Amino acid sequence: MLTFAWPWLLILLPLPWLLRKRSKPEVTSSTAVKVPFYKQAESALAGYGAQRTSRPGRSLWSKLLLLLAWVFLIAACTRPQWLGDPIPVKTEARDLMLAVDISPSMQETDLLLKGYQATRLEVVKSVVTEFIKQRQGDRMGLILFGAQPYIQVPLTFDLTTVSQLLDEAALGIAGNATAIGDSIGLAIKRLRERPADSRVLILLTDGANTGGEVSPEQAATLAAEAGVKIYTIGVGADEVLRRGLFGYHKENPSSDLDEKLLQKIASDTGGQYFRARNTSELELIYESINQLEPIEQDQRVYRPTTEYYAVPLAIALILLLVFWAFGWISARLQNAGQPGFARQGIDTQYDVHQQGGE
């Protein structure tokens, strides 16, 4: 099927006619210069003028060539294309919803990032961003949760946007509590319409459920009924050294992490629980999740496209070349047929007049 990528450029077709209509010849008044040899030159110029106006068809052919060249040039600008028959393409991908805890506890600096102390959220952003880059072809979404969950990015193939909005996430903007159950419920709403084997939620948190209207256990039951597989990740170091009045002492910054709850959520939904005590473990966890079996998604259709703009463009250039050659040949023929004595007679009369005036 023949189509045009930019058909709106056809509005330029009447442009030469409009420019010609708007341009008006300037009328100038000037006093004619009288020369003594005018009568003698008039007869000589008459023959030359006859030579100039003896080819009325030349102007018509020139206009026709220019008109056709303009039409084909505009046709080339519209980018004519030939669309082939639709070809079904089977694509394999996954639907992954990421749920990331952004409660104030994620500000804990018990992890290292490139050799420096960093907050848990900074480490999560770095690792998850690399994970997202490896999911080309997958449809991904992002949920940020604290006291309340909200959709930061719906399921999309635009992984660049998912990475960017994750990087812009700020601590505490969703409240000070941790609503694990509500975040699972929100993910179920977004995933239930997707193919049965592609509903996957990756939930990352560093604490226990301390808010929300739905308990995590109820949410896990609903997820299992909806066919949503949940992979849970508990992040945070087991111990850090803190400076006190009597020197350094060990503390467990992850004492609030409810690992049993996360394990139950994963087991009830057919997923798996992971524990990330440092950045390396978190990277390995996402590499393990990256091994999920792909599922066949909605069938896409591909239509091969062949560009044909070069054909009218070549025709336009050939017409312009013919126009130039036609004008050059006509000028040569006119010069060859011009009587040589006409110009010579004018020059002679002009020289005699000049000598007489002197």
N, C-alpha and C positions, 0 to 999 in steps of 0.2 A: 504494500500500500504506500502510495506517494504522499508525503506530508511535508510541511514546512515548519522549521523550528522557530523562525521569526516572521510570521506572515504579516505582522503589523507594519513592516517596512514597505509594504506595497503602497502605503499612503504617500510615498515619495515620488510615485510615478508622474503625477502632474506638475512636479516642481519646475521643470524647464518652461512649461507653458505659462505658469504663474509668473516666473521671473521675466519672461518675454513680454507678458501683458503689462506688468508694472513698469517696465523700463520704457520711457518715452524719449524720442529723439529731441535733443536740445535745439531750440530755434534761436539762432544768433543773427543779428543784423550787423552787417559790415559794409563799408563803402568799397565798391569795386575799383580796382586799380586799372586805370586806362593806359594801355601801351600803344605806341604808334603802329606796331606790327601786328595788331590783333586780327585784322582782316586776313592778313597773309597766313597767320597761324591757325585761324579757324578752319580753313579748308584742310590743312594738314592733320589737325586733331580729329576731324570728322571721321577720317578713315580709321584712326586708332580706336575711337569710341565704338565704331561699328564692330571692330574685332573683339572688343571687351564684352559686348552685349549680344554677340552672335550665337551664344550657347545658352539658351534659356533652360534646357534640361539639366544643366550642371547643378544649379541650385536645388532643384527638386531631388536629384539623387543624393546630394550631400545631406540634405535634411533627413531623408529617409534612412541613410546609413547611421547618422547620429541618433535618430530616434530608436532604431533597433538596438544599437549599442547600449543606450540608456536602459531600455527595457530588460535586456539580458543582464546588465550589471545589477539592477535592482533584484532580478530573479536570483542571482548568485548571493546577494546579501540576505535573502530570506532563508538561506540554507535548506534547499530541497533535500529530503532524506527518503530513503526507501526502508520501510519497516518490514522485516521478515515475519514469518509465521511465529506465533507464541511457542516458546519452548519451556516446558515445565522443568524446574530445577528443585531438587530435593536438598534442603539444608538441615543440618544437624546442629542443635544448639540447646541451651538450658535456660530456664527462667529462674534467676537467683535474686532473692530479696535479701539485702543486707540490713540488719538492725544493729545499730551502734549506740552504746550507752554514753551519754554526754552529761551525766550527773556530776556534781562538784568533786566526787571522789576520784574521778578520772584525772584530776590535777596532781595526784600523787606522783612524785619523782623517784620512783624505785626501779626504773628501767634505764638501760643505756641505749643510746642511738648514735651510731658512728663514734663510739668512744666517749660520749658526753652524757651526763645525766639529763633525762628528758621526762616529760609527763607521760602518763599512760596514753592519753589521747594523741599526743604527738607521734608516739611509736605506732599506734594503731593506724593513724593516717598514712604514715610512711609505708607500712607493710601492706595495708589494704589497697593503696593506690597501685602498687606493683602487681597485686593480685588482679585488680580490675583490668590492667593493661593486657594481661594474658588471656582475657575472656573475649577476644574479638569474635563476633558472630553470636554471642550470647545476649539475651535480653536481661538487663539488670535494673534493680530499683534500690532506693536507699530510704531507710526509716531511722530517724534520730529520736531517742527517747530519754526522758528523765522522769519527772512526775507525770508527764503525759507524752504519748508518742505522736509523731506527725510525719507525714510523707514529705520527705525532702526532694526525692526524685521518683516519679512513677516508673514502672517497667518500661525500659527503652533500650534501643540499640546504640544510643549516643553515650558511649562509655566516657568520653571526654567530659561531658557535663556531669556525670556521676562523680568522677574524680575531683572535678573542680568544686562542686558543692560540698563534698566531704571535706576537702581541705579548708573550706570557709566555715565549717561548723565550729561553734564556740561553746565553751563549757558553761553549763548552768542556764542556757537559754530556754530549756524545756522544763525547768523546775529543779528542786533540790532532792526529790525522792527518786526512786527507781521502780517504774511500772513495767515489770517484765511481762505480766499477763496481758496487759492492754496492748503492748507492742506486738505480741504474738497474734492477738485478735485482729489488729489492723493488717498484719501481713496476710492473714487468712482471707480477709475481704479482697485483697488485691490479687491473690493467687488462685482463688477458687475457680475462676473462669478460664484458667490456663489448662493445657493438656494434663491429664492425670499423672503422667510420669515425670513432669517437669516442675512440680511445685516444691521448691527448695527454699528454706529460710536459714540464713547463717546469723545467729544471734551472739553478740559479744557484750559481756558485762564484767564488772569487777566487784559486784556486791550481791545483796539479797533483794528480794522483792519487798519494797517498803511503801508502795503506793499503787494506785489504780483501782478500778472497779471489778476487774475479773482476776481471779487467782490464777497463778501460773499452771496449777494442776488442771483447772477447768479449761484453760486455753489449750493445754497440750492435748486434752481429750478431744476438743473441737478440731484441732489440727489433724489428729489421727483420723477422725471421721471425714475430714475434707481431703485427705490424701496429701497433706503438707509434711514433708520431711524436714526436721529441724536439726541443724548442727549447732551445738552450743559451745562457746569458748569462754573460759574463765581466765581473766588476765590479771596479773599482779605478782610481784615477788613474794616468796615465802618469808624472807627475813632481810632486814636491812640494819645497818649500824646507825644508832642515833647518839648524838652527843648529849650527855646529861651533866648533872652537878658533879658526879663522881666518875667522869670519863665516859667512854662509849659503852653502849649496851645494845643487845639485839631486840628487834621488834618484828612482829608479823604484820605488815601493812595490808595483808589480804585476809585478816581475821573475819571480816564481814562477808566474805565470799561464800555463798551457799552452794557448794559443789554437789551435794546430794540432790538438790532441786534441779540443777542443770543436767545432772546425769539422768534423772527421771524423765525430764522433758525430752531429752534425746532418745532414750530407750523407748518411750511410749509412742514416738512418732517414726521410729525406724531410722533415726539418725545416729549421731555419735557425739560424745563429749570430749573436749580437748582442754588441756591445762597449759597455759602459756605463762611461765615464770620469768621469761626473759625474751628479748627480741628474737633471738635465734629460734626458740621454740615456736614463737608466733609465726615466723616465716615458714617453718616446717609444717605447721598446722594448715596454713593456706595452700601449701604445695600438696598436702594430702587431700584437701577438699577439691583441689584442682583436678584430681583424678576421677571425679564423678563421671559416670557413663553418660555420654550425650544422648539426647532423645530427638526424634524427628519432629520438627516444628511444622508450622503452616507451610504449605507448598507455595513457592514463589514462581513467578513467570518471567522469563527473559525473552526479549524480542531483539534479535540482531538488527543493528542500524547501519546502513551504508550511506555515507555522505556523497552528494552529487553536485555540490556547489561549484566544483571545478569546471563542469561542462558549460553552464551559461557564462561563467567568467571567461573561459577560453573563447567562446563565440563573440563576446563583447570585445575582447582584445583584437580578434581577427577583423571584426567590422571596423574598429578604429584604424587598424593598419590599412584596410582597403580604402577608407576615407582619406587617409593621408596620401596614399599612392595615387588615388584618383585626382586629388588636388595638385599633386606634383606633376603628373602627366599633363593635366589640362594647362597648367602654367607653362610648361615646356612647349606645348603645341601653340599656344597663343604667342609666345615669344618668337617661335619659328615663323609664324605667319605675319608678323608685324612688318610693314614696309620700312626699310631703313632710311629712305629719304625724308620721312616725316619729321623725325627728330632732328635730322641733319638740317632741314630747311628752317626749323625754328631756331636752331643755334646760329645759323648764318644770319637770319634777320636780326637776331638779338645782337650779334657782333657788329653788324653794320650800323645799327642804331646807336650802340655804345660809341663807335668811332665818330659818328656824326655829332653826337652830343659833346664830345671832347673838343 
